[in-house]
Amino acid sequence: MELICPAGTPAALRAAVDAGADAVYCGFRDETNARNFPGLNFSRAEMAEGVAYAHARGAKVLVAINTFPRAGQLGLWHGAVDDAVAAGADALILADVGLIAYAAERHPAQRLHVSVQAAAANPDAIAFYVEAFGVKRVVLPRVLSVPEIAAITRATACETEVFVFGGLCVMAEGRCSLSSHATGQSPNMHGVCSPASHVSYRDDGNTLVSRLGDFTINKFAKGEPAAYPTLCKGRFRTGIGAGYIFEEPVSLDAAEMLPGLKKAGVTALKIEGRQRGRAYIASVVASFRAALAALEAGRPITGAGLTTMTEGQTTTVGAYRKTWR
């Protein structure tokens, strides 16, 4: 299985390649990618240099153009597709069906992948992309169990890529729209989720209150780890008590699921974290490189000691075991 690693900066790209990534995914420094934050991403020249660096060391570069173009402003997204192809990208990761159609028609030789933001999670949806546009791979949403993934790989003529480490973000089902409502900036159209400019923390006696825009997202007791206030990971008070209705603010770590994912026919394993630094990239990539080596050699996969790299200092296998309520 290929190991697909994040790169939010040229330095992170080099760190991922040097640590053993089979491929790196990254995006341009504008709203065409879903991690459009200050200090991140690549200029056109940096992208071409990054592709050259990766190719010289046997790694691939996948360019994420995974936001949805706004009406009347298609030029920015079409330009990103053209520029990524010109830079030598090994594949484009696309979410918008119109943009996929543009890429397939304008650059018929270019390899195309369906982004997780397209939420293609069943054989019929995936078959549409394959038959209509010649898509080669789909990045599956983080809502599927291993048996469900196995059923999809058996039923489709398309490679599957799944997330194995990092932020547990679904990026679908209306949650990004909630963030847009709270901040005025859309994750799916501007590439900005819970921007730091709209985040605030306030001490309230023995309680730390975290807010996003005008909305309280969470309240933490003294000494309790305080997660970043992402709207879909807020804690809610209901008639049966306080808890996380959607997702807890913890990280995905599916290292122990690698044997099952391999048996399910998964082609590629994806690490999340384009907002993270080189130390995170080097540690996580090296850990999963070792886990894959153990898997191939028939050795048990041991704990990688990545807790310090996780959100909330806690991990979960998420939907892979369908333990969500």
C-alpha positions as CSV (number, residue, x, y, z in Angstrom):
1,M,0.0,0.0,0.0
2,E,1.3,3.4,-0.9
3,L,2.0,5.9,1.9
4,I,0.5,9.3,1.0
5,C,1.8,12.2,3.2
6,P,0.9,15.8,3.7
7,A,3.0,18.9,2.8
8,G,1.8,22.3,3.7
9,T,5.1,23.9,2.8
10,P,8.1,23.2,0.5
11,A,10.1,22.3,3.7
12,A,7.4,19.8,4.8
13,L,7.5,18.3,1.3
14,R,11.2,17.6,1.5
15,A,10.8,16.2,5.1
16,A,8.0,13.8,3.9
17,V,10.0,12.6,0.9
18,D,13.2,12.2,3.0
19,A,11.2,10.2,5.7
20,G,10.0,7.7,3.1
21,A,6.7,8.9,1.7
22,D,5.7,7.2,-1.6
23,A,3.7,10.3,-2.5
24,V,3.1,13.8,-1.1
25,Y,-0.1,15.9,-1.4
26,C,0.0,19.6,-1.4
27,G,-1.8,22.7,-2.8
28,F,-1.4,26.2,-4.3
29,R,-1.3,29.3,-2.1
30,D,-4.9,30.3,-2.8
31,E,-8.5,29.2,-2.1
32,T,-8.4,26.3,-4.6
33,N,-7.3,24.0,-1.8
34,A,-9.0,23.1,1.4
35,R,-6.1,24.2,3.6
36,N,-5.9,27.8,2.6
37,F,-4.2,29.3,5.6
38,P,-1.6,32.1,6.0
39,G,2.0,30.7,5.8
40,L,0.9,27.5,4.1
41,N,1.0,26.1,0.5
42,F,3.0,26.6,-2.6
43,S,3.6,29.2,-5.2
44,R,3.7,28.0,-8.8
45,A,7.5,28.0,-8.8
46,E,7.7,26.2,-5.5
47,M,5.3,23.6,-6.8
48,A,7.5,22.9,-9.8
49,E,10.6,22.7,-7.6
50,G,8.8,20.4,-5.2
51,V,7.8,18.1,-8.0
52,A,11.3,18.0,-9.2
53,Y,12.7,17.2,-5.7
54,A,10.2,14.4,-5.2
55,H,10.7,12.9,-8.6
56,A,14.5,12.9,-8.2
57,R,14.0,10.7,-5.1
58,G,11.4,8.3,-6.5
59,A,8.3,10.0,-4.9
60,K,5.1,11.4,-6.5
61,V,3.3,14.7,-5.9
62,L,-0.5,14.9,-5.8
63,V,-1.9,18.4,-6.1
64,A,-5.1,19.0,-4.2
65,I,-7.5,21.4,-6.0
66,N,-10.3,20.2,-3.7
67,T,-12.5,23.2,-3.1
68,F,-15.7,24.1,-5.1
69,P,-15.4,27.0,-7.6
70,R,-17.6,30.0,-7.0
71,A,-20.0,31.0,-9.8
72,G,-18.4,33.4,-12.2
73,Q,-14.9,32.8,-10.9
74,L,-13.9,29.6,-12.6
75,G,-10.7,31.0,-13.9
76,L,-8.9,30.6,-10.6
77,W,-9.7,26.9,-10.4
78,H,-9.1,26.2,-14.1
79,G,-5.8,28.0,-13.8
80,A,-4.8,25.8,-10.9
81,V,-5.6,22.7,-12.9
82,D,-3.5,23.9,-15.8
83,D,-0.6,25.0,-13.6
84,A,-0.5,21.7,-11.7
85,V,-0.3,19.8,-14.9
86,A,2.4,22.1,-16.2
87,A,4.4,21.6,-12.9
88,G,4.4,17.8,-13.5
89,A,1.9,16.7,-10.9
90,D,1.5,12.9,-10.9
91,A,-2.2,13.3,-10.0
92,L,-4.8,16.0,-9.3
93,I,-7.1,15.6,-6.3
94,L,-10.5,17.1,-7.3
95,A,-13.9,17.4,-5.6
96,D,-16.1,19.5,-7.9
97,V,-17.6,17.5,-10.7
98,G,-17.4,20.4,-13.1
99,L,-13.7,20.8,-12.4
100,I,-13.2,17.1,-12.9
101,A,-14.9,17.4,-16.2
102,Y,-12.7,20.3,-17.2
103,A,-9.5,18.5,-16.2
104,A,-10.5,15.3,-18.0
105,E,-11.3,17.2,-21.2
106,R,-8.5,19.7,-21.2
107,H,-5.8,17.2,-20.0
108,P,-6.9,13.7,-21.0
109,A,-3.5,12.2,-20.1
110,Q,-3.5,13.6,-16.6
111,R,-4.3,11.1,-13.7
112,L,-7.3,12.2,-11.7
113,H,-8.3,11.3,-8.1
114,V,-11.6,12.1,-6.4
115,S,-11.2,14.1,-3.2
116,V,-12.7,13.0,0.1
117,Q,-14.7,16.2,-0.1
118,A,-16.7,14.7,-3.0
119,A,-18.0,12.2,-0.4
120,A,-18.1,9.3,-2.9
121,A,-18.8,6.5,-0.5
122,N,-20.6,3.8,-2.5
123,P,-19.9,1.8,-5.7
124,D,-22.5,3.7,-7.8
125,A,-21.0,7.1,-7.1
126,I,-17.5,5.9,-7.7
127,A,-18.5,4.1,-10.9
128,F,-19.9,7.4,-12.2
129,Y,-16.5,9.2,-11.8
130,V,-14.7,6.3,-13.4
131,E,-17.0,5.9,-16.4
132,A,-17.6,9.6,-17.1
133,F,-14.1,11.0,-16.4
134,G,-11.6,8.1,-16.3
135,V,-10.8,8.7,-12.6
136,K,-8.2,6.3,-11.3
137,R,-8.6,6.7,-7.5
138,V,-11.1,7.8,-4.9
139,V,-10.3,9.0,-1.4
140,L,-13.0,7.5,0.8
141,P,-14.7,9.6,3.5
142,R,-13.9,8.8,7.1
143,V,-17.3,7.2,7.8
144,L,-16.8,3.7,6.5
145,S,-15.9,0.5,8.4
146,V,-13.3,-1.9,7.0
147,P,-15.9,-4.4,5.8
148,E,-17.7,-1.6,3.9
149,I,-14.4,-0.5,2.3
150,A,-13.7,-4.1,1.3
151,A,-17.1,-4.3,-0.4
152,I,-16.5,-1.1,-2.3
153,T,-13.1,-2.2,-3.6
154,R,-14.6,-5.5,-4.8
155,A,-17.4,-3.7,-6.6
156,T,-15.5,-1.0,-8.4
157,A,-12.7,-0.7,-10.9
158,C,-11.1,2.1,-9.0
159,E,-8.2,2.4,-6.6
160,T,-9.2,3.3,-3.0
161,E,-7.3,5.6,-0.6
162,V,-8.1,5.9,3.1
163,F,-7.0,8.1,6.0
164,V,-5.0,6.4,8.7
165,F,-3.7,9.2,10.9
166,G,-4.4,12.8,11.9
167,G,-7.4,15.0,12.3
168,L,-10.7,13.1,12.2
169,C,-12.6,15.4,9.8
170,V,-15.6,14.2,7.7
171,M,-15.8,17.5,5.6
172,A,-19.3,16.7,4.5
173,E,-22.9,16.4,5.6
174,G,-23.4,20.1,6.2
175,R,-20.8,20.6,8.9
176,C,-18.6,22.8,6.7
177,S,-21.7,24.9,6.1
178,L,-22.0,25.4,9.9
179,S,-18.5,26.7,10.0
180,S,-19.2,29.0,7.1
181,H,-22.2,30.4,9.1
182,A,-20.1,31.0,12.1
183,T,-17.2,32.7,10.4
184,G,-18.3,33.9,7.0
185,Q,-15.5,31.8,5.4
186,S,-16.3,28.5,3.7
187,P,-14.1,25.4,4.1
188,N,-15.5,24.0,0.8
189,M,-15.2,27.3,-1.2
190,H,-12.5,29.4,0.4
191,G,-10.5,26.5,1.9
192,V,-10.8,27.9,5.5
193,C,-12.2,25.9,8.4
194,S,-12.4,27.6,11.8
195,P,-9.8,30.3,11.0
196,A,-7.6,31.5,13.8
197,S,-8.8,35.0,13.3
198,H,-12.2,34.0,14.6
199,V,-11.1,31.8,17.5
200,S,-11.0,33.1,21.1
201,Y,-10.5,31.7,24.6
202,R,-11.9,33.2,27.8
203,D,-11.2,32.3,31.5
204,D,-14.5,32.0,33.3
205,G,-13.6,31.2,36.9
206,N,-12.4,27.5,36.9
207,T,-13.7,27.1,33.3
208,L,-11.9,27.9,30.0
209,V,-14.4,28.8,27.3
210,S,-13.5,28.4,23.6
211,R,-15.4,30.3,20.9
212,L,-15.6,30.4,17.2
213,G,-17.0,33.7,16.0
214,D,-20.1,34.5,18.2
215,F,-20.6,30.8,19.2
216,T,-19.4,29.0,22.3
217,I,-17.9,25.7,21.1
218,N,-16.7,24.2,24.3
219,K,-16.1,24.7,28.0
220,F,-13.2,23.0,29.7
221,A,-12.7,22.3,33.4
222,K,-9.4,23.4,35.0
223,G,-6.7,21.0,33.9
224,E,-8.7,19.4,31.1
225,P,-7.0,19.5,27.7
226,A,-8.5,22.3,25.6
227,A,-9.1,21.4,22.0
228,Y,-9.1,23.9,19.1
229,P,-12.7,25.1,18.7
230,T,-13.8,23.4,15.4
231,L,-17.5,23.7,15.2
232,C,-18.3,20.1,14.3
233,K,-16.3,19.0,17.4
234,G,-18.2,21.1,19.9
235,R,-19.6,19.7,23.2
236,F,-23.3,19.9,23.6
237,R,-25.6,19.8,26.7
238,T,-28.7,17.7,26.2
239,G,-31.3,16.0,28.4
240,I,-28.9,13.1,29.1
241,G,-25.9,15.2,29.9
242,A,-23.0,16.9,28.1
243,G,-21.0,15.2,25.4
244,Y,-19.7,15.2,21.8
245,I,-22.6,14.5,19.5
246,F,-20.7,14.5,16.2
247,E,-17.0,13.7,16.8
248,E,-14.7,14.1,19.8
249,P,-11.7,16.4,19.3
250,V,-9.2,13.6,19.0
251,S,-7.0,12.2,16.2
252,L,-7.4,9.2,14.0
253,D,-4.7,6.5,14.4
254,A,-5.5,3.4,12.3
255,A,-2.1,1.7,12.5
256,E,-3.6,-1.4,14.1
257,M,-6.1,-1.6,11.2
258,L,-3.4,-1.9,8.5
259,P,-3.8,-5.7,8.1
260,G,-7.5,-5.4,7.6
261,L,-7.1,-2.5,5.2
262,K,-4.6,-4.4,3.2
263,K,-7.0,-7.4,3.1
264,A,-9.8,-5.1,2.0
265,G,-7.8,-4.2,-1.1
266,V,-6.9,-0.6,-0.2
267,T,-4.3,0.9,-2.5
268,A,-3.1,3.9,-0.5
269,L,-2.9,5.1,3.1
270,K,-3.2,8.8,3.7
271,I,-1.8,10.9,6.6
272,E,-3.6,14.1,7.4
273,G,-1.8,17.3,8.5
274,R,-0.9,19.9,6.0
275,Q,-1.1,22.5,8.8
276,R,1.6,20.6,10.8
277,G,5.3,21.2,10.9
278,R,8.3,19.1,9.8
279,A,8.7,17.3,13.1
280,Y,5.2,16.0,12.8
281,I,5.7,14.9,9.2
282,A,9.0,13.2,9.9
283,S,7.8,11.3,13.0
284,V,4.5,10.2,11.6
285,V,5.8,9.2,8.2
286,A,8.7,7.2,9.7
287,S,6.3,5.5,12.1
288,F,3.9,4.3,9.3
289,R,6.9,3.4,7.1
290,A,8.0,1.1,9.9
291,A,4.5,-0.3,10.4
292,L,4.2,-1.1,6.7
293,A,7.5,-2.9,6.8
294,A,6.3,-4.9,9.8
295,L,3.1,-5.8,7.9
296,E,5.0,-7.0,4.8
297,A,7.4,-9.0,7.0
298,G,4.5,-10.6,8.9
299,R,5.6,-9.1,12.2
300,P,3.1,-7.5,14.7
301,I,2.5,-3.8,14.4
302,T,3.5,-2.2,17.7
303,G,2.5,1.2,19.1
304,A,4.3,4.0,17.4
305,G,4.4,6.4,20.3
306,L,2.7,9.2,18.4
307,T,0.4,10.4,21.2
308,T,2.2,13.8,21.5
309,M,1.4,14.4,17.8
310,T,-2.3,14.0,18.2
311,E,-5.2,16.3,18.9
312,G,-6.2,16.1,22.5
313,Q,-3.4,13.7,23.2
314,T,-5.8,10.9,22.4
315,T,-6.5,8.7,19.4
316,T,-9.4,6.7,18.0
317,V,-10.0,4.3,15.1
318,G,-13.1,6.3,14.2
319,A,-15.6,4.6,11.9
320,Y,-13.3,1.8,11.0
321,R,-14.9,-0.2,13.8
322,K,-18.2,1.7,13.7
323,T,-17.9,2.6,17.4
324,W,-19.5,6.0,16.8
325,R,-23.0,6.5,18.4
